[in-house]
Amino acid sequence: ALSRSQLQKAELEMEINHLKREEASLRDALLKLQPINEGLGQDKIELNRIILQLEAEKASLCGEKSALEQEKSGIREELVRVEQEKMDLDTEKHGLNHTLELSELTRQQLEEEVVGLTKDKQEVIAQLNVLSRQKHALAEELLTVRREWDRMQATFDRVIKDKEILTQEKGELVVQVTACERENRQQSEVISAYAADKDSLESALCEAQQQIREL
């Protein structure tokens, strides 16, 4: 029993020594770990600061992302609006080009019409000049006819007056017919001549009046 107790004591001492060695080893390791733990603590503090900074940056980036998403959405809407405006402008441009083509055709037609009207105007001016000369000639002819008519009218009035005088003289000479037959025949011839002049005057007067009406 003593040997077994001694053996157990020896084992316990060996175990205690082993534990002491382990304790010393652990203490030595602990002493070595303390600077490391202190460094790790500082690293943890720095990491926490970095994490907080990253969280703040993340929040800021999220805000920027949200703003960019909104801006992107606005840009898309603006792009849709610009595309629609582009389509509208293309449609308007097509319409304007068509209108321009029609305007060009209309301009060419108007230029052709202007050329034709200019030619017609020149012809009308030429005709007007001819008519003006004809009018001037007719006016001069009318003036001549009026003067001739006035002259014939004066002659006609004179003949009428002479006829009245002769008629009066004829009445006075009725009682002297026998004695004045020769003179009466001469007077009859004069009257016949005057009558012929009267017919000529009346014919010329009618022609002059006809010409005046035609003018």
Sequence and secondary structure as in RCSB ss.txt:
>XXXX:A:sequence
ALSRSQLQKAELEMEINHLKREEASLRDALLKLQPINEGLGQDKIELNRIILQLEAEKASLCGEKSALEQEKSGI
REELVRVEQEKMDLDTEKHGLNHTLELSELTRQQLEEEVVGLTKDKQEVIAQLNVLSRQKHALAEELLTVRREWD
RMQATFDRVIKDKEILTQEKGELVVQVTACERENRQQSEVISAYAADKDSLESALCEAQQQIREL
>XXXX:A:secstr
 HHHHHHHHHHHHHHHHHHHHHHHHHHHHHHHHHHHHHHHHHHHHHHHHHHHHHHHHHHHHHHHHHHHHHHHHHH
HHHHHHHHHHHHHHHHHHHHHHHHHHHHHHHHHHHHHHHHHHHHHHHHHHHHHHHHHHHHHHHHHHHHHHHHHHH
HHHHHHHHHHHHHHHHHHHHHHHGGGTTTTHHHHHHHHHHHHHHHHHHHHHHHHHHHHHHHHHH 
